């Protein structure tokens, strides 16, 4: 509401030249006694009458102020010459400079109103006219504690210039108690013609009294100040005296103390509008900050992605070593995953790398474990009471036979070479974990396309940057590989946060391990298919990430790999995944404000520039991932729903974190959209073999199953069921 008021008062109209704003209309409704009468008009709605200025009397009037530069100088000239004048105040100027309104009144000058935003009242609807007059009156009451009956409509001049539209304005103002003050002599200082010309226009011809129109605001009024310094002494020497408008025509005092209600309302109006000015200034500052941060992020991410691609082409992403061929334990934590668990398991069995598959059923109530066992596939099924995903992963780790462990969600399917690709970086002994390339399988509809774009453009570009900067904060739960002994050193997967994958990855980095990204290890996962489900998922992700960032904040002051995570990874997350989304509403609000009250062409141009930048990022990211660019057509639409949802998630997550509330695990609805090769055969010697239609796997004969690691303590299960 404050912004609407500020926009209306500052940008819908404004102080402009007193030149005629349009062709003059008919004047047949203007009474002849008004057209030929004096410049002060009363009772316009009933029996109109006018008043003329006394002979040899000059009423100096100043429009459009107060101005912080020119009004004080004009007041100084008047004080030096012991002259009182009448100032017709613009409401927005009174709000901006209430101290000048108080000075005008304190020095004995008279106050009149000149509307709130200086519009042509004849062109406004009746309700807008009333608003303009009422708000100006409140501004004067709040600033100086007085009210006034004097009104000068903007762009008015002499009596004979009134037309029917102008007369309608005067008739509407009359019941509210206003007396209209026109001018008899225009100094034309608004044209800035030079001091001598202003003097000539302001000097009376003969001894008739005059109401002289001048300006103390609306532009450079240095010529007005200079002319006034000469005009007043000159006219005094010629026998003229100076008076306020009311004294010049002999009317009762038009200015009275304001009532308490009007004074308080006026103070509230001034406070609201001054607050609106501050808010608009702050919004503008934050918008530029958001723009700068967005451009900086785009440049950094694109540079890092290009460098990452070059290093990978040269085989320099990690130190070279012999191919990793040792078997891998694949852990599939599952809670009520009957819709997609078969596809997930069969895709793993189709891997062209030897795998041991362990499905940990965490107290499912939909028969997930029974379904897996009914497939009669070489898959170990572990049943446990519902204790949460971290506990399920720890059960799988305790049962795993191999040092290299791949973790995959029950709503995810692997390509045949995903396992082989994701474990190759472990040829470097410094690597403790590898992030795979999670991709959205259900891309139908706008929501699916938007999430697909986010995975490719957001998550995967960021992971290339984190890989280059050696500060990977998250190995996604959908597709990640770990050294089992590295996890054992940490005590397994912690349940201290809701983002166990982020917490685990940060802990590995702080423990000296390097975490890398293998974009060739693709996994297909189901994304939420409704806004409600998406909200719940991202809320958990965001809140869990905030928990993990706070838990590992000590990395900011550590050295080595931990310091890289802290000063690179955590700072990046804070800037671009917390602060930037918080600034997004500012951009939206300011864009709407600009479209309504500022230059819409400029605002639209800026928006298109942002869209072009995002499109360039999208095209490059899709090219890196080998994706068709077709879904990017929906990128502009993403700005109107999806982005708002994401920053609202961040806001709610921060509120939850600050309030100290604890968010429980939630499970996303599964849709059964995953597909995998059917009828995977049992592997020889306990390992998998590929299905027809996939690349033939290398045979691993005579592999010996090592015993499970000892000494691994599985955490106690939670008392209340919760899962995701």
C-alpha positions, 0 to 999 in steps of 0.5 A: 500500500505504501508503494502504491501511494508513493508511486502515485504521488511521485510518478503519476503526475509532477511539477511541469511548466505552467504552459497550457496543457491542452486546447481550451474548451468552451466557457459558456458555463462560466459566469460572466461576473467571474470572467470579468471579476477579481482573481479571488473567487468564492461560492463557486457552487452557489452565487459566485462572487469575486474579490479584487486586490486593493489599489497599490497593493501587491500580493506575491504568490509562489507556486510549486514549493517548498523546495530545499534550495530555492524556498529558503533563499526566497524566504531570506529575500522576503525577510530582509525586505519585511514582506509577507507573501502567499505560498501555494504548497504542493503536497508531495513537496510538503511531505518531503520538506515539512520543516520548510512549511513550518518556516513559512508559517512561522515567518508570517507568510500565508499558506495555500494548497496547489494539489498533492501531485500537481495534476491538471484537475480539469482532467481528473475524475471527481474522486481524484480531485477530492483526493488531491485536495484532501491529501494536500490539506493533511500534508500541511496539517501534519507539517505545520499544524494548520489548515487553509482555505486558499486553493490555486489549481495547477496550470491556472492563470487569469479569470478570462482563461477559465473554461467549463472544465476549470469551472467544474473544478472550482464548483467541486472545491467550493463545498469543501470550503475552498476559495480559489486564487488566480493571478492577474500578473504572471512573472513567467519565471517558469520559462527562465527568460532572464532576470530583466524579463521577469522584472518586466512581467512582474511590474504592474502598469499603473496603480491597480493592485495585482496578484503576481504569480511566481515560483519557488520550486519546479526547477532552477529558480535562481533568476526568480531569486535575483529578480525578487531582490530587485522587484520588491525594493523597486515597487516599494519605492514606487509606493506599492505595499506588499500583503498576503492574498487575504489582506490584499483583498480584505477577506477573513483569515483563511489559515487556522490551526488544524484539529488534532485528528487532521494533525495526526492523520497528516503526520501519519501521511508524512511518515508513510510517504517518507517511509515509501521513499526510503523503501523505494530507494532500498528496493532500487539498491537491492535490485541492482545488488541482485542484478550484479550478483546474478550476473556475477554468478552467471559469469563464474558458473559459465567460466567454471563449466567451460574449464571443467569441460576442458579439463575432463577432455584432457583427462585432468579432472583427477589424477590418472590411474588404472580403471576401477573394476572392483565390485560395488555395493549399491544401497537402496534405502526404501520406504513405501517405494512399491511404485518404482522399486522394481524399475530401480532394482532392474536398472541396477542389475543391468549395470555393466559393472559388478554390483552387490544390491542391498535394498533396505526396507525402512518399515514400508507399509505398502509391501515394498520388501515383499515386492522386491523379494517376489522378483526372485532377483539377486538382491539382498533385502534388509527389513527394519522398523521405520527409523528414517533414511539415515538409519536405512543407509547405515544399515546398508553400509553395515551390510555392504561387502565392498569398499566402494558404495553407491547410494541410490534413491528408490525412485531412481533408475540407472543407465547401464554404465552409470555405476562404472562411470561413477566409480572411475574417479576413485582411481585417485586415492584422494577422492572420497565421494563422487556426485553423479548426474541426476536427471528428471524422467517425468518431464511432461507439463510445465512443472516437469520441464521447469524442474528439468531445466533446474536440474540441468542449468542449476544443479549441474552447472553448480556441480561443475563449479564446485568440482573446479573449486574443490568445495562440493557441498552435496552429493545427491541422494539420487546418485552418489558414490562413496568410499566406505572407510571414509564414511566409517571414519565419520561414524556413518550417515548422521541424522542431525539434519534433514539433508543427510546427503549435504551433511555427509558431503560437507563432513567428508570435505572437512575430513580431508577428502575430495568430492568430485562430479562425474557428469557421465554417471546419469541417473533418472529420478522422478520429480514432484508432479504437483506444486504441493509435492514440489513445495514439500520437497524443496522445503525439506531440501532448503531447510536441511541445507541451512541446517548443514551450513550451520552445522559446518560453519566452522569450515569458514576458519579452517585450512586445507580442504575444509577451508575450501568448503567453508570459504568457497562452498558455504559462501557460494551457498549463502550468496546464491541459494539464500541471499539471492532468492531473498532478493528475488521478491525485491526484483519482482516488486520493483518490476511491477512498480516500474511497469506502473509508475516508471518507464515500462519500456526500460523495465521490459528491456531489463527483464528481456536482458535477464531472460537473454542471460538465462537463455544463454546459460541454459543453452550452454548447460543443455549442450554440456549435458547433451540435452535438446534445447526444446524445453528452454522455450518455457524458461520465461514462464518459469519466472512467473510461478516457479521462481516465486515458489522457490524463493517462498521456500527459502523464506519459510525455511529461514523462518523455520530455522530462526523460530527453532521449529523442527521439520520432520521427514516427509515422503514424496508421492511416487507416480510409477513413471520410471522404466527399466529393462525387464527380466534382469538375469541373475549374475554369475558368481553373485554379480550382475550381467547385462540384459540384451540391448545394452553394452556387454559387461566385462566378466568378473570371474572368481571374485572373492566376497570380502567380509563386511567391515567390523566395528560399524555401529548402526545408530539407534532408530527413531521412535516416531516414523518419518521418511522421505 
